[in-house]
Amino acid sequence: MSDKREAVRSDPVPDDVARLLATVPEWFGLPDANTEYIEAARVKETWVVRDDAGQVIGVTLIDRHFPRVVEIYLTVVDRSVHGSGVGTAMVEAVERDSIERGVELMEVKTLGASHPDEGYSKTRHFYKKMGFVPLEETDLWGEDSPCLFMVKPLGRPQTSIVCICGSTRFREEIAEAYARLTLGGEIVLSPALFQHSGDKFTGEQKERLGELHLRKIDLADWVYVVDPGGYIGESTSREIAYAESLGKPVVRLSS
């Protein structure tokens, strides 16, 4: 995997869109809808990420209905590179380009939370992580497919406070997440001592550190859980439950 994915404006790539849609039928399993996406890919503004061999591994299609608004019409990423930064690279590239054009608002439509689909739960988490906020859930796509409008204001850096949670056995992974989020413009609160990695402290100090981490969650806008392989320990489970009780978005590394 490349260290940094790069997204660029592209000529239409409808054949690549068709190929990518076929890799993720959980998200794009309706033939009629896929036909519409492929036809749209022939005419809509297109952004892509390519692998080292030049093959398209991610596509974002854009609508510009008004001069100061940009809509993400479609984002699809090859299943084999999910979680490698392809989607992030495309959204960030469109955002930078839109700011230069004087655009003030980004919009995306996705399946709403009133539908139990697990895949689209991950989609909503992704867009929340990118700075989008839910605006309204409607029946635009019919009663069985609630349509959620999410928006992101542009024009100035979107900085938030994020608290990292995770087992202290994941010292290196937490340090990597800290660096990545900080370079992404976030204010990051993180564990400072790692018992499983050799740091020494008493039982009383451990209890105080646990309570201190809850206060960090109080300060945070959202929580990022470092859970390689999906591992969640007892302390991290308590922290997730606490964050959710406060209504704070929780994003997991493994998602």
MOPELIN-V606732 format. One record per helix or strand. SS is the DSSP state (@ for helix, = for strand). FROM is the first residue (numbers start at 1). LEN is the number of residues. If there is no record, write none. Layout:
SS & FROM & LEN
SS & FROM & LEN
This chain:
= & 7 & 4
@ & 14 & 10
@ & 31 & 10
= & 45 & 6
= & 56 & 11
= & 69 & 9
@ & 79 & 3
@ & 86 & 15
= & 105 & 7
@ & 118 & 12
= & 133 & 6
= & 147 & 7
= & 161 & 5
@ & 171 & 13
= & 187 & 3
@ & 195 & 3
@ & 203 & 17
= & 222 & 4
@ & 228 & 3
@ & 234 & 12
= & 249 & 4
